[in-house]
Amino acid sequence: MKRSILIGFMCAMVYQLFSTPCGTTHSIIHQQSTDSLWIAVEQLQVQEEEQVIQLNQLTKALAEQKAEIDKIDTQILAQNDTMGAIIQNITILQDELQKQNDIHSKNHGSIVQVTDLLLPARKWNLILQIACLVGMVLLAGWFFYISRKKVDGTLRLIQQGQDRIEEQIGLCNMMLSAMPSPSTNEEPLKAVESTASEHSFAIKIADEIARMENNLVRMDPNEKGFKQISKSVKRIKENLYAEGYEIVDMLGKPYDDGMKAIANFVYDETLVQGQQVISSIIKPQINYNGEMIQSSQITVSQNI
């Protein structure tokens, strides 16, 4: 539209130019008109470019709005499909619920019929319930009797353990009183031959110490009498050592094939594969003044 106006304006200016007489004045007017015309043309071109830019922006915005509308339309279609599927599922569930109601009605009718048939047997059911109750009471009494016997047996075992501990404590005290106390004022012991008769008392005491240590290993360290027995055993061993007797400590140590001992082997799956441990001392190894007077007899637990 603006281009048409511009072309018409230029034609009018040209017609005015050629229709007037020639001369200096007219040349000046012609020049001014031409300049004005070009200025107007440039302004119109600038305006046209701005309008083109605005048009492009509007076209781009319109395209974006159209794309957004298409996206919304797609989402609406998807939601419509989802709503349709939900409505279809609701319809199916309603049909299934109706079927379950029909089945429930039929089952209820069957239960009523069976109940009517079983009414005469209610008396026998009551009798059976009473019999079951009596049987449960008798069974509970029997279980109580068995449990009481087990408790009594456990109490007896505990009492026996306490008696054994007291017996061992008494034995320790007896051995301590029977052994001579070491004294630094006494002269050194003369060398004697290591015969069984000369060392029989010390060997007997050492065997008893080994038996006590085997029992201590199996006892709970917090059990009453444990500390007292341990201290007594330690004192007896110290007194024997002062008299030249050494009881070799082997209990709980790894077993070596080079040991001078008679070994009995037992399998123990709790040990590491290939491990051998001395788990019990039947007879301890006893040395007198550095010479062995009794070889050990031991039990070795192994996982081989």
C-alpha atoms as a printed R data frame, in Angstrom:
    type eleno elety resid chain resno       x       y       z
1   ATOM     1    CA   MET     A     1   0.000   0.000   0.000
2   ATOM     2    CA   LYS     A     2   2.765   2.394   0.980
3   ATOM     3    CA   ARG     A     3   4.677   1.527  -2.174
4   ATOM     4    CA   SER     A     4   1.669   2.493  -4.327
5   ATOM     5    CA   ILE     A     5   1.381   5.829  -2.539
6   ATOM     6    CA   LEU     A     6   5.123   6.416  -2.992
7   ATOM     7    CA   ILE     A     7   4.962   5.673  -6.736
8   ATOM     8    CA   GLY     A     8   1.952   8.007  -7.170
9   ATOM     9    CA   PHE     A     9   3.719  10.745  -5.288
10  ATOM    10    CA   MET     A    10   6.795  10.442  -7.488
11  ATOM    11    CA   CYS     A    11   4.726  10.506 -10.681
12  ATOM    12    CA   ALA     A    12   3.008  13.716  -9.507
13  ATOM    13    CA   MET     A    13   6.335  15.330  -8.816
14  ATOM    14    CA   VAL     A    14   7.676  14.401 -12.279
15  ATOM    15    CA   TYR     A    15   4.507  15.712 -13.963
16  ATOM    16    CA   GLN     A    16   4.792  19.006 -12.064
17  ATOM    17    CA   LEU     A    17   8.411  19.287 -13.065
18  ATOM    18    CA   PHE     A    18   7.846  18.885 -16.798
19  ATOM    19    CA   SER     A    19   4.647  20.936 -16.897
20  ATOM    20    CA   THR     A    20   6.273  24.171 -15.546
21  ATOM    21    CA   PRO     A    21   8.523  26.582 -17.541
22  ATOM    22    CA   CYS     A    22  12.245  26.089 -17.407
23  ATOM    23    CA   GLY     A    23  14.472  28.416 -15.457
24  ATOM    24    CA   THR     A    24  16.697  28.804 -12.451
25  ATOM    25    CA   THR     A    25  13.859  29.129 -10.017
26  ATOM    26    CA   HIS     A    26  12.250  26.030 -11.335
27  ATOM    27    CA   SER     A    27  15.541  24.144 -11.163
28  ATOM    28    CA   ILE     A    28  15.887  25.013  -7.486
29  ATOM    29    CA   ILE     A    29  12.321  23.967  -6.810
30  ATOM    30    CA   HIS     A    30  12.949  20.790  -8.761
31  ATOM    31    CA   GLN     A    31  16.054  20.035  -6.704
32  ATOM    32    CA   GLN     A    32  14.244  20.638  -3.420
33  ATOM    33    CA   SER     A    33  11.348  18.481  -4.503
34  ATOM    34    CA   THR     A    34  13.710  15.698  -5.473
35  ATOM    35    CA   ASP     A    35  15.506  15.889  -2.138
36  ATOM    36    CA   SER     A    36  12.226  15.837  -0.247
37  ATOM    37    CA   LEU     A    37  11.146  12.921  -2.355
38  ATOM    38    CA   TRP     A    38  14.256  10.909  -1.546
39  ATOM    39    CA   ILE     A    39  13.953  11.714   2.151
40  ATOM    40    CA   ALA     A    40  10.377  10.540   2.071
41  ATOM    41    CA   VAL     A    41  11.428   7.419   0.212
42  ATOM    42    CA   GLU     A    42  14.130   6.641   2.785
43  ATOM    43    CA   GLN     A    43  11.692   7.156   5.653
44  ATOM    44    CA   LEU     A    44   9.184   4.884   4.013
45  ATOM    45    CA   GLN     A    45  11.897   2.254   3.468
46  ATOM    46    CA   VAL     A    46  12.867   2.439   7.152
47  ATOM    47    CA   GLN     A    47   9.250   2.111   8.170
48  ATOM    48    CA   GLU     A    48   8.809  -0.769   5.776
49  ATOM    49    CA   GLU     A    49  11.850  -2.577   7.230
50  ATOM    50    CA   GLU     A    50  10.553  -2.068  10.768
51  ATOM    51    CA   GLN     A    51   7.178  -3.387   9.716
52  ATOM    52    CA   VAL     A    52   8.841  -6.391   8.085
53  ATOM    53    CA   ILE     A    53  10.707  -7.079  11.343
54  ATOM    54    CA   GLN     A    54   7.503  -6.754  13.341
55  ATOM    55    CA   LEU     A    55   5.731  -8.989  10.855
56  ATOM    56    CA   ASN     A    56   8.450 -11.639  11.204
57  ATOM    57    CA   GLN     A    57   8.231 -11.436  14.990
58  ATOM    58    CA   LEU     A    58   4.473 -11.784  14.872
59  ATOM    59    CA   THR     A    59   4.796 -14.705  12.456
60  ATOM    60    CA   LYS     A    60   7.293 -16.430  14.791
61  ATOM    61    CA   ALA     A    61   5.099 -15.814  17.837
62  ATOM    62    CA   LEU     A    62   2.105 -17.133  15.923
63  ATOM    63    CA   ALA     A    63   4.053 -20.275  14.995
64  ATOM    64    CA   GLU     A    64   5.059 -20.799  18.644
65  ATOM    65    CA   GLN     A    65   1.467 -20.335  19.790
66  ATOM    66    CA   LYS     A    66   0.335 -22.809  17.156
67  ATOM    67    CA   ALA     A    67   2.943 -25.346  18.294
68  ATOM    68    CA   GLU     A    68   1.805 -24.888  21.916
69  ATOM    69    CA   ILE     A    69  -1.810 -25.318  20.873
70  ATOM    70    CA   ASP     A    70  -0.896 -28.507  18.983
71  ATOM    71    CA   LYS     A    71   0.944 -29.803  22.075
72  ATOM    72    CA   ILE     A    72  -2.087 -29.060  24.268
73  ATOM    73    CA   ASP     A    73  -4.341 -30.757  21.731
74  ATOM    74    CA   THR     A    74  -2.085 -33.837  21.849
75  ATOM    75    CA   GLN     A    75  -2.215 -33.905  25.654
76  ATOM    76    CA   ILE     A    76  -5.988 -33.524  25.587
77  ATOM    77    CA   LEU     A    77  -6.252 -36.445  23.179
78  ATOM    78    CA   ALA     A    78  -3.993 -38.572  25.404
79  ATOM    79    CA   GLN     A    79  -6.052 -37.680  28.484
80  ATOM    80    CA   ASN     A    80  -9.203 -38.537  26.593
81  ATOM    81    CA   ASP     A    81  -7.732 -41.930  25.746
82  ATOM    82    CA   THR     A    82  -6.744 -42.432  29.410
83  ATOM    83    CA   MET     A    83 -10.210 -41.421  30.595
84  ATOM    84    CA   GLY     A    84 -11.698 -43.839  28.135
85  ATOM    85    CA   ALA     A    85  -9.525 -46.666  29.453
86  ATOM    86    CA   ILE     A    86 -10.421 -45.761  33.056
87  ATOM    87    CA   ILE     A    87 -14.116 -45.723  32.238
88  ATOM    88    CA   GLN     A    88 -13.732 -49.101  30.555
89  ATOM    89    CA   ASN     A    89 -11.929 -50.516  33.618
90  ATOM    90    CA   ILE     A    90 -14.645 -49.127  35.896
91  ATOM    91    CA   THR     A    91 -17.247 -50.850  33.777
92  ATOM    92    CA   ILE     A    92 -15.334 -54.141  33.986
93  ATOM    93    CA   LEU     A    93 -14.974 -53.792  37.776
94  ATOM    94    CA   GLN     A    94 -18.660 -53.080  38.122
95  ATOM    95    CA   ASP     A    95 -19.461 -56.223  36.166
96  ATOM    96    CA   GLU     A    96 -17.052 -58.232  38.304
97  ATOM    97    CA   LEU     A    97 -18.538 -56.777  41.495
98  ATOM    98    CA   GLN     A    98 -21.981 -57.730  40.334
99  ATOM    99    CA   LYS     A    99 -20.768 -61.286  39.700
100 ATOM   100    CA   GLN     A   100 -19.220 -61.449  43.174
101 ATOM   101    CA   ASN     A   101 -22.473 -60.211  44.695
102 ATOM   102    CA   ASP     A   102 -24.363 -62.924  42.855
103 ATOM   103    CA   ILE     A   103 -21.896 -65.565  44.070
104 ATOM   104    CA   HIS     A   104 -22.141 -64.210  47.629
105 ATOM   105    CA   SER     A   105 -25.908 -64.410  47.496
106 ATOM   106    CA   LYS     A   106 -25.715 -68.014  46.308
107 ATOM   107    CA   ASN     A   107 -23.176 -68.932  49.006
108 ATOM   108    CA   HIS     A   108 -25.286 -67.269  51.666
109 ATOM   109    CA   GLY     A   109 -28.262 -69.324  50.577
110 ATOM   110    CA   SER     A   110 -26.157 -72.493  50.700
111 ATOM   111    CA   ILE     A   111 -24.870 -71.624  54.185
112 ATOM   112    CA   VAL     A   112 -28.404 -71.108  55.412
113 ATOM   113    CA   GLN     A   113 -29.405 -74.488  54.035
114 ATOM   114    CA   VAL     A   114 -26.380 -76.228  55.608
115 ATOM   115    CA   THR     A   115 -27.002 -74.480  58.926
116 ATOM   116    CA   ASP     A   116 -30.578 -75.726  58.936
117 ATOM   117    CA   LEU     A   117 -29.303 -79.235  58.285
118 ATOM   118    CA   LEU     A   118 -26.691 -79.024  61.074
119 ATOM   119    CA   LEU     A   119 -28.982 -77.689  63.796
120 ATOM   120    CA   PRO     A   120 -29.610 -81.165  65.226
121 ATOM   121    CA   ALA     A   121 -25.838 -81.736  65.534
122 ATOM   122    CA   ARG     A   122 -25.149 -78.636  67.688
123 ATOM   123    CA   LYS     A   123 -25.619 -80.644  70.847
124 ATOM   124    CA   TRP     A   124 -22.838 -83.042  69.839
125 ATOM   125    CA   ASN     A   125 -20.622 -80.109  68.865
126 ATOM   126    CA   LEU     A   126 -21.003 -78.673  72.370
127 ATOM   127    CA   ILE     A   127 -20.049 -82.027  73.874
128 ATOM   128    CA   LEU     A   128 -16.976 -82.209  71.615
129 ATOM   129    CA   GLN     A   129 -15.935 -78.680  72.581
130 ATOM   130    CA   ILE     A   130 -16.157 -79.541  76.279
131 ATOM   131    CA   ALA     A   131 -14.131 -82.709  75.683
132 ATOM   132    CA   CYS     A   132 -11.465 -80.745  73.809
133 ATOM   133    CA   LEU     A   133 -11.290 -78.209  76.621
134 ATOM   134    CA   VAL     A   134 -10.825 -80.941  79.211
135 ATOM   135    CA   GLY     A   135  -8.137 -82.552  77.036
136 ATOM   136    CA   MET     A   136  -6.300 -79.224  76.713
137 ATOM   137    CA   VAL     A   137  -6.372 -78.762  80.489
138 ATOM   138    CA   LEU     A   138  -4.974 -82.265  81.025
139 ATOM   139    CA   LEU     A   139  -2.294 -81.681  78.365
140 ATOM   140    CA   ALA     A   140  -1.301 -78.374  79.984
141 ATOM   141    CA   GLY     A   141  -1.007 -80.145  83.341
142 ATOM   142    CA   TRP     A   142   1.191 -82.827  81.789
143 ATOM   143    CA   PHE     A   143   3.450 -80.194  80.219
144 ATOM   144    CA   PHE     A   144   3.683 -78.417  83.591
145 ATOM   145    CA   TYR     A   145   4.685 -81.697  85.256
146 ATOM   146    CA   ILE     A   146   7.400 -82.377  82.636
147 ATOM   147    CA   SER     A   147   8.687 -78.796  82.878
148 ATOM   148    CA   ARG     A   148   8.822 -79.035  86.660
149 ATOM   149    CA   LYS     A   149  10.874 -82.222  86.392
150 ATOM   150    CA   LYS     A   150  13.281 -80.509  83.994
151 ATOM   151    CA   VAL     A   151  13.616 -77.543  86.342
152 ATOM   152    CA   ASP     A   152  14.268 -79.857  89.264
153 ATOM   153    CA   GLY     A   153  16.906 -81.671  87.180
154 ATOM   154    CA   THR     A   154  18.569 -78.391  86.285
155 ATOM   155    CA   LEU     A   155  18.605 -77.327  89.917
156 ATOM   156    CA   ARG     A   156  20.195 -80.663  90.859
157 ATOM   157    CA   LEU     A   157  22.904 -80.154  88.201
158 ATOM   158    CA   ILE     A   158  23.587 -76.664  89.526
159 ATOM   159    CA   GLN     A   159  23.811 -77.991  93.073
160 ATOM   160    CA   GLN     A   160  26.152 -80.766  91.924
161 ATOM   161    CA   GLY     A   161  28.327 -78.176  90.181
162 ATOM   162    CA   GLN     A   162  28.474 -76.097  93.340
163 ATOM   163    CA   ASP     A   163  29.358 -79.195  95.386
164 ATOM   164    CA   ARG     A   164  32.112 -80.063  92.874
165 ATOM   165    CA   ILE     A   165  33.522 -76.530  93.102
166 ATOM   166    CA   GLU     A   166  33.498 -76.674  96.892
167 ATOM   167    CA   GLU     A   167  35.160 -80.088  96.715
168 ATOM   168    CA   GLN     A   168  37.905 -78.731  94.434
169 ATOM   169    CA   ILE     A   169  38.413 -75.719  96.697
170 ATOM   170    CA   GLY     A   170  38.755 -78.063  99.680
171 ATOM   171    CA   LEU     A   171  41.185 -80.237  97.733
172 ATOM   172    CA   CYS     A   172  43.280 -77.183  96.855
173 ATOM   173    CA   ASN     A   173  43.391 -76.109 100.481
174 ATOM   174    CA   MET     A   174  44.329 -79.641 101.540
175 ATOM   175    CA   MET     A   175  47.168 -79.833  99.014
176 ATOM   176    CA   LEU     A   176  48.417 -76.393 100.031
177 ATOM   177    CA   SER     A   177  48.459 -77.401 103.683
178 ATOM   178    CA   ALA     A   178  50.208 -80.680 102.874
179 ATOM   179    CA   MET     A   179  52.988 -79.054 100.809
180 ATOM   180    CA   PRO     A   180  55.986 -77.497 102.533
181 ATOM   181    CA   SER     A   181  56.253 -73.748 102.101
182 ATOM   182    CA   PRO     A   182  59.368 -72.590 100.233
183 ATOM   183    CA   SER     A   183  61.917 -70.782 102.387
184 ATOM   184    CA   THR     A   184  64.994 -68.878 101.315
185 ATOM   185    CA   ASN     A   185  66.746 -69.771 104.576
186 ATOM   186    CA   GLU     A   186  66.752 -73.527 103.809
187 ATOM   187    CA   GLU     A   187  69.734 -75.119 102.168
188 ATOM   188    CA   PRO     A   188  69.422 -76.102  98.480
189 ATOM   189    CA   LEU     A   189  67.964 -79.510  97.869
190 ATOM   190    CA   LYS     A   190  70.474 -82.234  97.233
191 ATOM   191    CA   ALA     A   191  70.379 -83.961  93.888
192 ATOM   192    CA   VAL     A   192  68.396 -87.191  94.029
193 ATOM   193    CA   GLU     A   193  67.568 -89.821  91.493
194 ATOM   194    CA   SER     A   194  64.239 -89.304  89.721
195 ATOM   195    CA   THR     A   195  62.334 -92.423  90.681
196 ATOM   196    CA   ALA     A   196  58.555 -92.800  90.704
197 ATOM   197    CA   SER     A   197  58.463 -93.410  94.488
198 ATOM   198    CA   GLU     A   198  60.369 -90.231  95.284
199 ATOM   199    CA   HIS     A   199  58.094 -88.021  93.161
200 ATOM   200    CA   SER     A   200  54.783 -89.831  93.618
201 ATOM   201    CA   PHE     A   201  53.289 -87.128  95.853
202 ATOM   202    CA   ALA     A   202  54.234 -84.306  93.465
203 ATOM   203    CA   ILE     A   203  52.952 -86.302  90.450
204 ATOM   204    CA   LYS     A   204  49.647 -86.957  92.211
205 ATOM   205    CA   ILE     A   205  49.236 -83.244  92.983
206 ATOM   206    CA   ALA     A   206  50.155 -82.319  89.368
207 ATOM   207    CA   ASP     A   207  47.515 -84.730  88.025
208 ATOM   208    CA   GLU     A   208  44.901 -83.137  90.273
209 ATOM   209    CA   ILE     A   209  45.954 -79.676  89.077
210 ATOM   210    CA   ALA     A   210  45.516 -80.800  85.443
211 ATOM   211    CA   ARG     A   211  42.015 -82.076  86.234
212 ATOM   212    CA   MET     A   212  41.115 -78.758  87.910
213 ATOM   213    CA   GLU     A   213  42.436 -76.750  84.962
214 ATOM   214    CA   ASN     A   214  40.334 -78.865  82.579
215 ATOM   215    CA   ASN     A   215  37.261 -78.003  84.663
216 ATOM   216    CA   LEU     A   216  38.191 -74.307  84.797
217 ATOM   217    CA   VAL     A   217  38.293 -74.147  80.999
218 ATOM   218    CA   ARG     A   218  34.679 -75.347  80.859
219 ATOM   219    CA   MET     A   219  33.469 -72.989  83.627
220 ATOM   220    CA   ASP     A   220  32.100 -69.498  83.202
221 ATOM   221    CA   PRO     A   221  34.685 -66.989  84.543
222 ATOM   222    CA   ASN     A   222  31.825 -65.189  86.303
223 ATOM   223    CA   GLU     A   223  30.663 -68.361  88.059
224 ATOM   224    CA   LYS     A   224  30.934 -68.434  91.835
225 ATOM   225    CA   GLY     A   225  34.177 -70.046  93.011
226 ATOM   226    CA   PHE     A   226  36.058 -69.668  89.685
227 ATOM   227    CA   LYS     A   227  38.485 -67.011  90.904
228 ATOM   228    CA   GLN     A   228  39.109 -68.786  94.183
229 ATOM   229    CA   ILE     A   229  39.962 -72.086  92.435
230 ATOM   230    CA   SER     A   230  42.219 -70.277  89.921
231 ATOM   231    CA   LYS     A   231  44.179 -68.565  92.687
232 ATOM   232    CA   SER     A   232  44.532 -71.818  94.631
233 ATOM   233    CA   VAL     A   233  45.807 -73.694  91.547
234 ATOM   234    CA   LYS     A   234  48.307 -70.906  90.882
235 ATOM   235    CA   ARG     A   235  49.611 -71.055  94.471
236 ATOM   236    CA   ILE     A   236  50.013 -74.844  94.324
237 ATOM   237    CA   LYS     A   237  51.967 -74.607  91.050
238 ATOM   238    CA   GLU     A   238  54.190 -71.902  92.534
239 ATOM   239    CA   ASN     A   239  54.926 -74.088  95.591
240 ATOM   240    CA   LEU     A   240  55.757 -77.054  93.343
241 ATOM   241    CA   TYR     A   241  58.011 -74.861  91.211
242 ATOM   242    CA   ALA     A   242  59.812 -73.689  94.350
243 ATOM   243    CA   GLU     A   243  60.534 -77.368  95.120
244 ATOM   244    CA   GLY     A   244  61.957 -77.905  91.617
245 ATOM   245    CA   TYR     A   245  58.806 -79.276  89.934
246 ATOM   246    CA   GLU     A   246  57.569 -77.638  86.714
247 ATOM   247    CA   ILE     A   247  54.147 -78.467  85.258
248 ATOM   248    CA   VAL     A   248  54.411 -77.670  81.536
249 ATOM   249    CA   ASP     A   249  51.506 -75.461  80.420
250 ATOM   250    CA   MET     A   250  49.981 -77.145  77.348
251 ATOM   251    CA   LEU     A   251  46.218 -76.647  77.662
252 ATOM   252    CA   GLY     A   252  44.791 -74.561  74.801
253 ATOM   253    CA   LYS     A   253  48.125 -74.485  72.930
254 ATOM   254    CA   PRO     A   254  48.600 -75.610  69.293
255 ATOM   255    CA   TYR     A   255  49.626 -79.255  68.925
256 ATOM   256    CA   ASP     A   256  52.989 -80.117  67.375
257 ATOM   257    CA   ASP     A   257  53.842 -83.585  66.065
258 ATOM   258    CA   GLY     A   258  57.266 -83.246  67.708
259 ATOM   259    CA   MET     A   259  55.797 -83.079  71.225
260 ATOM   260    CA   LYS     A   260  56.723 -85.897  73.609
261 ATOM   261    CA   ALA     A   261  53.137 -86.757  74.444
262 ATOM   262    CA   ILE     A   262  50.567 -89.481  74.028
263 ATOM   263    CA   ALA     A   263  47.808 -87.801  72.016
264 ATOM   264    CA   ASN     A   264  44.189 -88.792  71.498
265 ATOM   265    CA   PHE     A   265  42.639 -87.003  68.504
266 ATOM   266    CA   VAL     A   266  38.997 -85.883  68.246
267 ATOM   267    CA   TYR     A   267  37.269 -84.052  65.388
268 ATOM   268    CA   ASP     A   268  35.995 -80.496  66.020
269 ATOM   269    CA   GLU     A   269  34.237 -78.738  63.139
270 ATOM   270    CA   THR     A   270  34.340 -75.376  64.952
271 ATOM   271    CA   LEU     A   271  38.103 -75.109  64.393
272 ATOM   272    CA   VAL     A   272  39.742 -73.628  61.313
273 ATOM   273    CA   GLN     A   273  40.551 -76.115  58.569
274 ATOM   274    CA   GLY     A   274  43.854 -77.836  59.399
275 ATOM   275    CA   GLN     A   275  44.013 -76.498  62.986
276 ATOM   276    CA   GLN     A   276  45.041 -78.748  65.937
277 ATOM   277    CA   VAL     A   277  44.573 -77.561  69.531
278 ATOM   278    CA   ILE     A   278  45.250 -79.307  72.845
279 ATOM   279    CA   SER     A   279  41.776 -79.286  74.394
280 ATOM   280    CA   SER     A   280  42.290 -81.500  77.459
281 ATOM   281    CA   ILE     A   281  45.143 -82.720  79.688
282 ATOM   282    CA   ILE     A   282  44.824 -86.285  80.962
283 ATOM   283    CA   LYS     A   283  48.309 -86.347  82.498
284 ATOM   284    CA   PRO     A   284  50.552 -83.261  82.493
285 ATOM   285    CA   GLN     A   285  54.219 -83.210  81.558
286 ATOM   286    CA   ILE     A   286  56.276 -82.785  84.754
287 ATOM   287    CA   ASN     A   287  59.912 -81.709  84.879
288 ATOM   288    CA   TYR     A   288  62.044 -81.936  87.995
289 ATOM   289    CA   ASN     A   289  65.101 -79.706  88.040
290 ATOM   290    CA   GLY     A   290  64.897 -79.502  84.235
291 ATOM   291    CA   GLU     A   291  64.475 -83.261  83.633
292 ATOM   292    CA   MET     A   292  61.178 -84.828  82.598
293 ATOM   293    CA   ILE     A   293  59.865 -87.291  85.158
294 ATOM   294    CA   GLN     A   294  56.422 -87.770  83.565
295 ATOM   295    CA   SER     A   295  55.401 -87.431  79.900
296 ATOM   296    CA   SER     A   296  52.054 -85.898  79.041
297 ATOM   297    CA   GLN     A   297  48.895 -87.627  77.884
298 ATOM   298    CA   ILE     A   298  46.605 -85.177  76.049
299 ATOM   299    CA   THR     A   299  43.465 -84.867  73.957
300 ATOM   300    CA   VAL     A   300  43.861 -82.921  70.687
301 ATOM   301    CA   SER     A   301  40.877 -81.365  68.914
302 ATOM   302    CA   GLN     A   302  41.425 -80.998  65.179
303 ATOM   303    CA   ASN     A   303  39.682 -80.122  61.949
304 ATOM   304    CA   ILE     A   304  41.540 -82.215  59.376
